[in-house]
Amino acid sequence: MKYKKDRNEQSNMKENTGMEEQTMMTTEKEQDTSVTAGEEIAEKKGKAGKEKKAKKEKKEIKPLDKAAKKKRRRIILFSVIGVIVVLLILVKIFGGNGAEAIVTTTGALVGEIEQTINTSGTVTTQETKSYFSDVNVEIGEVKVAAGDAVKAGELLVSYDADALAREKELAQLELQSVEGSYQNSLQSNSEKLGDLKEANVNLDVLDQQIADTEAYITGLENKIAKKKSDLAYFGTLLQISLLDWQDKPDSEEYLNLQKQVQLNNYEQQNNKEIKGWEDELKVYNDMLADYKEYRSEMKSQKSSAEAGKMTSGAKEELEAQNQTKEIKAADSLESIEEAEGGIVAAFDGVVTEISAVEGGSMAAGSQILKLESTENVMVKISVTKYDLDKIEVGQKAIVTIGSREYEGEVTKINKMAEKNNSGAAVVGTEITITNPDSDVILGVEAKVKISTAKEEQAVLVPVSAVNVDLDGEFVYVVENNILVKKPVVTGISSDIYIQVVEGLSEGEQVVTDVTAGLQEGMTVMAMPQQ
């Protein structure tokens, strides 16, 4: 009786299902007819022009008419009937085999799995060059603006040619002036050294001459004094002898003594030898005075030369100052000569800043423009603590900028964490784009997919199939409609699959959606996923 009842129920269900299918086919037919009519109307309306279509879009939507409402109720009714039929089938099956739960399963498969980190970051350059003005010269022509892409070797900014020519002439004159000043200082020092040498030589000679002259004068003075002393002494003797003969005034001896006394007195006053010595003494005294005067001049010359000459330290200082001035003047001249060629791009890139204005003056040292390379490009990303142990320098990546994909490589991982906007600690990481092109735009957001690990011939199951309890990771498998709990050891994972290193074999049916009501050993009905 039960079997017949089941057959009657199944027959009724088939009839109901047939009615549902017939009704649905009628509905679909009506819908197809409605769609066709709607398309014809839309086509006719489209021919009326854009203004008519715009007016139509502004009209309010009209309520459904009775036929449309009846049609919608019919669709809803048959949808509900379909759901009820499916539930009845499930209940019938559920009650038929005594299962305690229905579980979805899938077979463990063997294949390739790749673990990735998917994130986003900002495209930026690895090479930036700021161009500064080395000369105080007016700008001639500015050929670029901020945001322009340029090629290596392209002229970006030029200087005024006439202003450069004037600066170049001034720089050349400055270089000549530095050299002339240095040579003049050397010549002056050489003259001082000559004066000093002359003074030293002359002073040595003069000192000897003065000493010799003074000695000779002393000898003459001694001769004159001795001669005068001898004459005076002889006169004294004559006076004594004259006194002895004074009592015989008429005697020849007395008269002779008187003559001798007179002659002695004359000699003392007019002795030719004394006169000659005195004349010679005057000459040597004049000579001595000249020697002493000349020595005084040499001493003054020596003092002046010693004060004016350069010491070894002063000479080194002069040489250093001269070299410094020469280098500055030469650098200035070189800078002007380089400026004659203008500012040229050192690499392919984008002008991100520019301060130069045509006809304006740029002070030396001020920034003219800033160029960022599009040849050496990277994406800066932030890695959380959960992915930090997965990422390494050298790992390959796919960088997506707009609709273009580029190859990338992890080239730097910062050694210091920083806080993001949410306050979480993240680590800055750089992904170098290895094949950039002219379509790369700096400053935009890029998607980054980093390949952190890859395994082939791995046992794979959906990520949702692996669970964790106090004993560790496990999966539920269905064996002969019985739920079996299997401990597993997992490896790497992707967004969909996870690798099972131990505990599972290919083909085993694992439960993909584990709920709280499942327990090991219970009878289940497996519904394999396609």
C-alpha positions as CSV (number, residue, x, y, z in Angstrom):
1,M,0.0,0.0,0.0
2,K,2.9,2.3,0.8
3,Y,4.6,1.6,-2.5
4,K,1.3,2.4,-4.3
5,K,0.9,5.5,-2.3
6,D,4.4,6.6,-3.3
7,R,3.7,5.8,-6.9
8,N,0.4,7.8,-6.8
9,E,2.3,10.7,-5.2
10,Q,5.0,10.5,-7.8
11,S,2.3,10.3,-10.5
12,N,0.6,13.4,-9.1
13,M,4.0,15.1,-8.8
14,K,4.7,14.3,-12.5
15,E,1.3,15.7,-13.5
16,N,1.9,18.8,-11.5
17,T,5.3,19.1,-13.0
18,G,3.9,18.6,-16.5
19,M,1.3,21.3,-15.8
20,E,4.1,23.5,-14.5
21,E,6.2,23.0,-17.6
22,Q,3.2,23.6,-19.9
23,T,2.4,26.8,-18.0
24,M,6.0,27.9,-18.1
25,M,6.2,27.3,-21.8
26,T,3.1,29.3,-22.3
27,T,4.5,32.1,-20.2
28,E,7.8,32.0,-22.0
29,K,5.9,32.2,-25.3
30,E,3.9,35.2,-24.0
31,Q,7.2,36.8,-22.8
32,D,8.9,36.2,-26.2
33,T,5.9,37.8,-28.0
34,S,6.0,40.7,-25.5
35,V,9.8,41.1,-26.0
36,T,9.4,41.1,-29.9
37,A,6.7,43.7,-29.7
38,G,8.7,45.8,-27.3
39,E,11.7,45.6,-29.7
40,E,9.6,46.8,-32.6
41,I,8.2,49.7,-30.6
42,A,11.7,50.6,-29.4
43,E,13.0,50.6,-32.9
44,K,10.1,52.8,-34.1
45,K,10.6,55.2,-31.2
46,G,14.4,55.3,-31.9
47,K,13.6,56.6,-35.4
48,A,11.7,59.5,-33.9
49,G,15.0,61.1,-32.8
50,K,16.9,61.9,-29.6
51,E,14.5,64.6,-28.4
52,K,11.5,62.3,-28.4
53,K,13.5,59.6,-26.6
54,A,14.6,62.1,-24.0
55,K,11.0,63.2,-23.4
56,K,9.9,59.5,-23.0
57,E,12.7,58.9,-20.4
58,K,11.3,61.8,-18.3
59,K,7.8,60.4,-18.2
60,E,6.7,58.6,-15.1
61,I,6.4,54.8,-15.3
62,K,2.7,53.7,-15.6
63,P,1.2,51.1,-13.3
64,L,0.8,47.6,-14.7
65,D,-2.6,46.8,-16.3
66,K,-4.7,43.8,-15.2
67,A,-3.3,41.5,-17.8
68,A,0.3,42.2,-16.7
69,K,-0.6,41.8,-13.1
70,K,-2.3,38.4,-13.8
71,K,0.8,37.3,-15.8
72,R,3.2,38.2,-12.9
73,R,1.0,36.4,-10.3
74,R,1.1,33.3,-12.5
75,I,4.9,33.4,-12.7
76,I,5.3,33.7,-9.0
77,L,2.8,30.9,-8.3
78,F,4.6,28.4,-10.6
79,S,7.9,29.4,-9.0
80,V,6.6,28.6,-5.6
81,I,5.1,25.3,-6.8
82,G,8.5,24.4,-8.3
83,V,10.3,25.1,-5.0
84,I,7.7,23.0,-3.1
85,V,8.1,20.1,-5.5
86,V,11.9,20.1,-5.0
87,L,11.5,20.2,-1.2
88,L,9.1,17.2,-1.4
89,I,11.6,15.2,-3.4
90,L,14.4,16.0,-0.9
91,V,12.1,15.1,2.0
92,K,11.2,11.9,0.2
93,I,14.8,10.9,-0.3
94,F,15.8,12.0,3.2
95,G,13.1,9.9,4.8
96,G,13.8,7.0,2.5
97,N,17.5,6.2,3.4
98,G,17.5,7.1,7.1
99,A,20.3,9.8,6.7
100,E,20.7,12.3,9.5
101,A,22.0,15.1,7.3
102,I,22.7,16.1,3.7
103,V,26.2,17.3,3.0
104,T,27.9,18.7,-0.1
105,T,31.1,17.0,-1.1
106,T,33.8,17.1,-3.7
107,G,36.6,14.7,-4.6
108,A,40.1,15.6,-3.5
109,L,42.1,16.2,-6.7
110,V,45.7,16.3,-7.7
111,G,47.0,19.4,-9.6
112,E,49.0,22.5,-9.5
113,I,48.5,25.2,-6.9
114,E,50.0,28.7,-6.6
115,Q,49.9,30.8,-3.5
116,T,49.6,34.5,-4.1
117,I,49.3,37.8,-2.3
118,N,46.8,40.1,-4.0
119,T,47.0,43.8,-3.0
120,S,47.3,47.2,-4.6
121,G,49.8,50.1,-4.4
122,T,50.9,53.3,-6.0
123,V,53.1,53.4,-9.1
124,T,56.2,55.5,-8.5
125,T,59.6,55.9,-9.9
126,Q,62.9,54.5,-8.6
127,E,65.0,57.4,-10.2
128,T,64.4,61.1,-9.7
129,K,66.6,63.9,-11.0
130,S,66.2,67.5,-10.0
131,Y,67.9,70.0,-12.3
132,F,69.3,73.2,-10.7
133,S,70.6,76.3,-12.4
134,D,74.4,76.7,-12.1
135,V,74.4,80.2,-13.6
136,N,72.6,83.5,-13.0
137,V,71.3,83.8,-16.6
138,E,67.9,84.6,-18.0
139,I,65.8,81.6,-19.3
140,G,65.5,81.5,-23.1
141,E,62.8,78.9,-23.9
142,V,60.8,76.4,-21.8
143,K,59.8,73.5,-24.0
144,V,57.9,71.3,-21.5
145,A,55.2,71.6,-18.8
146,A,54.5,69.6,-15.7
147,G,53.1,66.2,-16.6
148,D,54.8,66.0,-20.0
149,A,56.5,62.7,-21.0
150,V,60.0,63.2,-22.4
151,K,62.7,61.1,-24.0
152,A,66.3,60.8,-23.0
153,G,68.4,63.5,-24.7
154,E,65.4,65.8,-25.3
155,L,65.9,69.5,-24.8
156,L,63.7,70.8,-21.9
157,V,64.9,74.3,-21.1
158,S,67.3,76.7,-22.9
159,Y,69.1,79.8,-21.6
160,D,69.3,83.2,-23.3
161,A,72.3,83.1,-25.7
162,D,73.3,86.8,-25.4
163,A,73.2,86.6,-21.5
164,L,75.3,83.4,-21.6
165,A,77.9,85.1,-23.9
166,R,78.3,87.9,-21.4
167,E,78.7,85.6,-18.5
168,K,81.2,83.5,-20.4
169,E,83.4,86.6,-21.1
170,L,83.2,87.7,-17.5
171,A,84.2,84.2,-16.3
172,Q,87.2,84.2,-18.7
173,L,88.3,87.6,-17.4
174,E,88.0,86.4,-13.8
175,L,90.2,83.4,-14.6
176,Q,92.8,85.7,-16.1
177,S,92.6,88.1,-13.1
178,V,93.2,85.2,-10.7
179,E,96.3,84.1,-12.6
180,G,97.7,87.6,-12.8
181,S,97.2,88.3,-9.1
182,Y,99.0,85.1,-8.2
183,Q,101.9,85.9,-10.5
184,N,102.2,89.4,-9.1
185,S,102.3,88.0,-5.5
186,L,105.0,85.6,-6.5
187,Q,107.0,88.4,-8.2
188,S,106.7,90.7,-5.2
189,N,107.8,87.9,-2.9
190,S,110.8,87.2,-5.2
191,E,111.8,90.9,-5.0
192,K,111.6,90.9,-1.2
193,L,113.7,87.8,-1.1
194,G,116.3,89.5,-3.3
195,D,116.3,92.6,-1.1
196,L,116.8,90.4,1.9
197,K,119.7,88.5,0.4
198,E,121.3,91.8,-0.7
199,A,120.9,93.3,2.8
200,N,122.4,90.2,4.5
201,V,125.4,90.1,2.1
202,N,126.0,93.9,2.4
203,L,125.6,93.9,6.2
204,D,128.2,91.2,6.5
205,V,130.7,93.2,4.3
206,L,129.8,96.5,6.0
207,D,130.3,95.1,9.4
208,Q,133.8,94.0,8.4
209,Q,134.6,97.3,6.7
210,I,133.4,99.2,9.7
211,A,135.5,97.1,12.0
212,D,138.6,97.4,9.9
213,T,138.1,101.2,9.4
214,E,137.5,101.7,13.1
215,A,140.7,99.8,13.9
216,Y,142.7,101.8,11.3
217,I,141.4,105.0,12.7
218,T,142.3,103.9,16.2
219,G,145.9,103.2,14.9
220,L,146.1,106.7,13.3
221,E,144.9,108.3,16.5
222,N,147.5,106.4,18.5
223,K,150.2,107.4,16.0
224,I,149.2,111.1,16.2
225,A,149.0,111.0,20.0
226,K,152.4,109.3,20.3
227,K,154.1,111.8,17.9
228,K,152.6,114.7,19.8
229,S,153.7,113.1,23.1
230,D,157.2,112.6,21.8
231,L,157.5,116.2,20.6
232,A,156.2,117.5,23.8
233,Y,158.5,115.4,25.8
234,F,161.5,116.5,23.7
235,G,160.4,120.1,24.2
236,T,160.4,119.6,27.9
237,L,163.9,118.3,27.9
238,L,165.0,121.3,25.9
239,Q,163.4,123.6,28.4
240,I,165.2,121.9,31.2
241,S,168.5,122.2,29.4
242,L,167.8,125.8,28.6
243,L,167.3,126.5,32.3
244,D,170.7,124.9,32.9
245,W,172.3,127.5,30.6
246,Q,170.3,130.5,31.5
247,D,173.2,132.0,33.5
248,K,175.2,132.1,30.3
249,P,172.8,133.7,27.9
250,D,175.4,134.7,25.5
251,S,176.8,131.3,25.1
252,E,176.5,129.3,21.9
253,E,174.9,126.4,23.8
254,Y,172.2,128.7,25.2
255,L,171.5,130.2,21.9
256,N,171.4,126.7,20.3
257,L,169.0,125.5,22.9
258,Q,166.7,128.4,22.3
259,K,166.6,127.6,18.6
260,Q,165.8,124.0,19.3
261,V,163.0,125.0,21.7
262,Q,161.5,127.2,19.0
263,L,161.8,124.5,16.4
264,N,160.2,122.0,18.8
265,N,157.3,124.4,19.4
266,Y,156.8,124.7,15.6
267,E,157.0,121.0,15.1
268,Q,154.4,120.4,17.8
269,Q,152.1,122.7,15.8
270,N,153.1,122.0,12.3
271,N,154.6,118.5,12.1
272,K,154.1,117.2,8.6
273,E,153.7,113.6,9.7
274,I,151.0,114.6,12.2
275,K,149.3,116.6,9.6
276,G,149.3,113.7,7.1
277,W,147.9,111.4,9.7
278,E,145.3,113.9,10.7
279,D,144.2,114.3,7.0
280,E,144.1,110.5,6.6
281,L,142.1,110.3,9.9
282,K,139.5,112.6,8.5
283,V,139.2,110.6,5.4
284,Y,138.7,107.4,7.3
285,N,136.3,109.0,9.7
286,D,134.2,110.1,6.7
287,M,134.5,106.6,5.2
288,L,133.4,105.1,8.6
289,A,130.3,107.4,8.6
290,D,129.4,106.3,5.1
291,Y,129.7,102.7,6.1
292,K,127.5,103.1,9.1
293,E,124.9,105.1,7.1
294,Y,124.8,102.4,4.5
295,R,124.6,99.7,7.1
296,S,121.6,101.5,8.6
297,E,120.0,101.4,5.1
298,M,120.7,97.7,4.8
299,K,119.2,97.0,8.2
300,S,116.1,98.9,7.2
301,Q,116.0,97.0,3.9
302,K,116.4,93.7,5.7
303,S,113.6,94.5,8.1
304,S,111.3,95.5,5.3
305,A,112.2,92.4,3.3
306,E,111.7,90.1,6.2
307,A,108.3,91.7,7.0
308,G,107.2,91.6,3.3
309,K,108.4,88.2,2.3
310,M,106.1,85.2,2.5
311,T,106.7,82.5,5.0
312,S,106.4,78.9,3.9
313,G,102.9,78.8,5.5
314,A,101.9,82.1,3.7
315,K,103.2,80.8,0.4
316,E,101.1,77.6,0.9
317,E,98.1,79.7,1.8
318,L,98.6,81.9,-1.3
319,E,98.9,78.8,-3.5
320,A,95.8,77.3,-1.9
321,Q,93.8,80.5,-2.4
322,N,95.0,80.7,-6.0
323,Q,94.0,77.1,-6.7
324,T,90.6,77.7,-5.1
325,K,90.0,80.8,-7.1
326,E,91.1,79.1,-10.3
327,I,88.8,76.1,-9.6
328,K,85.9,78.4,-8.9
329,A,86.5,80.4,-12.0
330,A,87.1,77.3,-14.1
331,D,83.9,75.7,-12.7
332,S,81.9,78.9,-13.5
333,L,83.3,78.9,-17.0
334,E,82.5,75.1,-17.4
335,S,79.0,75.6,-16.0
336,I,78.4,78.4,-18.6
337,E,79.7,76.2,-21.4
338,E,77.4,73.4,-20.2
339,A,74.5,75.8,-20.0
340,E,75.0,76.6,-23.6
341,G,73.5,73.2,-24.4
342,G,70.4,73.9,-22.2
343,I,68.8,71.4,-19.8
344,V,68.5,68.0,-21.4
345,A,66.6,64.9,-20.1
346,A,69.0,62.3,-18.7
347,F,66.4,59.5,-19.2
348,D,62.9,58.7,-20.3
349,G,60.5,60.1,-17.8
350,V,57.8,62.6,-16.8
351,V,58.3,66.2,-15.8
352,T,56.7,66.4,-12.4
353,E,57.8,70.0,-11.4
354,I,59.0,73.0,-13.3
355,S,59.9,76.5,-12.1
356,A,61.5,78.1,-15.1
357,V,59.6,80.8,-16.9
358,E,60.6,82.1,-20.4
359,G,62.5,85.4,-20.0
360,G,62.8,85.0,-16.2
361,S,66.0,84.9,-14.2
362,M,67.0,81.8,-12.2
363,A,69.4,82.3,-9.3
364,A,72.3,79.9,-9.2
365,G,71.3,76.9,-7.1
366,S,67.6,77.2,-7.6
367,Q,65.6,74.2,-9.0
368,I,64.5,74.5,-12.6
369,L,62.6,71.3,-12.9
370,K,62.2,67.8,-11.6
371,L,62.2,64.6,-13.8
372,E,61.0,61.2,-12.7
373,S,62.0,58.2,-14.6
374,T,59.6,55.9,-16.4
375,E,62.4,53.4,-17.2
376,N,63.0,52.5,-13.5
377,V,59.4,52.1,-12.2
378,M,58.1,50.4,-9.1
379,V,54.9,49.9,-7.1
380,K,54.9,50.6,-3.4
381,I,52.7,48.3,-1.4
382,S,52.1,47.6,2.3
383,V,52.3,44.1,3.6
384,T,50.5,43.0,6.8
385,K,51.9,40.8,9.5
386,Y,49.8,37.9,8.1
387,D,51.6,37.9,4.7
388,L,55.1,39.0,6.0
389,D,56.3,35.4,6.4
390,K,55.2,34.6,2.8
391,I,56.9,37.4,0.9
392,E,60.6,37.4,0.0
393,V,62.9,39.5,-2.2
394,G,63.1,38.0,-5.7
395,Q,59.6,36.7,-5.9
396,K,57.8,37.3,-9.2
397,A,54.7,39.4,-9.5
398,I,52.1,40.6,-12.0
399,V,51.3,44.3,-11.9
400,T,48.1,45.5,-13.5
401,I,47.9,49.2,-14.4
402,G,44.6,50.0,-16.0
403,S,44.1,47.3,-18.6
404,R,47.8,46.5,-19.1
405,E,49.7,43.8,-17.3
406,Y,53.4,44.1,-16.5
407,E,56.0,41.7,-15.1
408,G,57.3,42.6,-11.6
409,E,59.7,41.4,-9.0
410,V,60.0,42.0,-5.2
411,T,63.1,44.1,-4.8
412,K,62.9,45.6,-1.4
413,I,61.2,44.8,2.0
414,N,61.6,47.5,4.6
415,K,63.1,46.5,7.9
416,M,60.9,48.8,9.9
417,A,57.1,48.7,10.2
418,E,54.9,51.8,10.1
419,K,51.2,52.5,10.9
420,N,48.6,52.6,8.2
421,N,45.5,54.8,8.3
422,S,43.7,52.2,10.4
423,G,46.5,52.1,12.9
424,A,47.7,48.6,11.9
425,A,51.4,47.9,11.6
426,V,52.4,47.3,7.9
427,V,55.7,46.8,6.2
428,G,56.6,48.9,3.1
429,T,57.6,46.7,0.1
430,E,58.7,47.7,-3.4
431,I,57.8,45.8,-6.6
432,T,60.0,46.7,-9.5
433,I,58.3,46.6,-12.9
434,T,60.8,44.8,-15.1
435,N,59.2,45.6,-18.5
436,P,57.8,49.2,-18.3
437,D,56.7,51.1,-21.3
438,S,55.4,54.5,-22.3
439,D,51.9,53.6,-21.1
440,V,53.0,53.5,-17.4
441,I,51.5,56.5,-15.5
442,L,53.2,57.6,-12.3
443,G,51.1,58.1,-9.3
444,V,48.1,55.9,-10.2
445,E,46.9,52.8,-8.3
446,A,48.1,49.4,-9.6
447,K,46.9,45.9,-8.7
448,V,49.7,43.6,-7.6
449,K,49.6,39.8,-7.6
450,I,52.7,38.3,-6.0
451,S,53.5,34.6,-6.5
452,T,54.8,33.5,-3.1
453,A,54.8,29.7,-3.6
454,K,53.9,27.0,-6.1
455,E,53.4,23.2,-6.0
456,E,52.8,20.7,-8.7
457,Q,51.0,17.3,-8.3
458,A,49.6,18.4,-5.0
459,V,46.5,17.0,-3.3
460,L,44.0,19.8,-3.3
461,V,40.6,20.4,-1.6
462,P,38.5,23.6,-1.2
463,V,39.6,25.9,1.5
464,S,36.2,25.6,3.2
465,A,36.7,21.9,3.6
466,V,39.6,22.3,6.1
467,N,38.6,23.0,9.8
468,V,40.5,23.3,13.0
469,D,39.8,22.1,16.5
470,L,41.9,21.5,19.7
471,D,43.6,18.6,18.0
472,G,44.6,20.5,14.9
473,E,43.4,20.7,11.3
474,F,41.0,18.1,9.9
475,V,38.5,17.3,7.1
476,Y,35.3,15.3,7.0
477,V,35.1,12.6,4.4
478,V,32.1,10.5,3.4
479,E,32.7,6.7,3.3
480,N,29.7,4.5,2.6
481,N,27.4,7.3,3.7
482,I,29.2,7.6,7.0
483,L,31.0,10.8,8.1
484,V,34.6,10.2,8.9
485,K,36.9,12.8,10.5
486,K,40.5,12.8,9.2
487,P,43.4,14.8,10.6
488,V,45.4,16.5,7.9
489,V,48.6,18.5,7.5
490,T,48.1,21.4,5.0
491,G,50.6,23.3,2.9
492,I,50.1,26.4,0.7
493,S,46.7,27.7,-0.3
494,S,45.1,29.8,-3.0
495,D,41.9,31.7,-3.0
496,I,39.9,28.5,-3.7
497,Y,42.1,25.5,-2.9
498,I,44.4,24.4,-0.1
499,Q,47.2,21.8,-0.3
500,V,46.9,18.7,1.9
501,V,50.4,17.4,2.5
502,E,49.3,14.5,4.8
503,G,46.1,12.6,5.7
504,L,44.2,12.6,2.4
505,S,44.3,10.8,-1.0
506,E,43.1,11.8,-4.4
507,G,39.4,11.1,-5.1
508,E,38.3,10.9,-1.4
509,Q,35.0,12.7,-1.0
510,V,35.5,15.6,1.4
511,V,32.7,17.7,2.9
512,T,33.0,21.2,1.6
513,D,30.7,23.0,4.0
514,V,31.1,21.9,7.6
515,T,28.3,23.0,10.0
516,A,28.0,22.7,13.8
517,G,25.6,19.8,13.6
518,L,28.0,17.4,11.9
519,Q,29.7,14.7,14.0
520,E,32.0,11.8,13.1
521,G,30.2,8.5,12.6
522,M,26.8,10.0,11.7
523,T,25.0,8.8,8.5
524,V,24.8,11.4,5.8
525,M,23.7,11.8,2.3
526,A,26.4,13.2,0.1
527,M,25.6,15.6,-2.7
528,P,28.7,15.8,-4.9
529,Q,29.4,19.2,-6.4
530,Q,30.0,19.4,-10.1
